[in-house]
């Protein structure tokens, strides 16, 4: 049997000359979440991204065996 967990991260666009500012900041945060969850035995099962206006919503879906 498995248990599941979802983590959502939201990033908003801002006025900047750097077109990749969301990519840069989200990569650091997502890596931190991956490290945090993997220490607790979670495995990344799936991801999803949605845009809404000036925001980007990243969803990380984790799973692990029930203890």
N, C-alpha and C positions, 0 to 999 in steps of 0.2 A: 504494500500500500504506500502511496506517496502523499505528501502534503505540498501545497502550492502557495505562492506568495507573489504579489505584484508590487512593484515599486514604480512610482511615477515621478518624473522630473519635468519641470516646466522652465522654458527659456524664452525670453522676449527679445525681439529685435530692437536695436537701438540705432541712433544715427551715428555712423562711423564710416570711415573710409575702408575699413577692414571687412570685406564681404564674408569672411570665414569666422567672424567673432563667435557665432553660436557654436559652430563646429569645435573651435578651440576650447571654449569654456565647458561645453557638454562632455567632451572627451575626458577631461580631467575628472569631472564629477562622476561620470559613468564608470570609469576605471576604479575610483574609490569605492563605489557601491559594489562592484564586482568583487573587489578584494574583501570588503566587509562581509558580504554574504557567503563567500567561499570559505571563510574562516569558520563559519557556523554550519558548514556542510551543505549549503545550497548550491545548485547547479543552474546556470542560465539555460532556460528551456526555449525561450522565444523572445522576440522584441517587436515593437511596433512604434511608429511615429505618426503623429497627426499634426496638422497645422490648423490654426484658428486665428484669423486676423494677423496680428504681429507676434503671436506665440507659437512655439513648437512644443508639443507634448511627447515625451519619450516614455514608453512603457517597457519595463523589464520584467519578464515573467520567470520566476525561479521555482525549482522543485527540489525535493529531497525525500529520501526514504523516511517513513515514520519511525520515530525512536521508541 
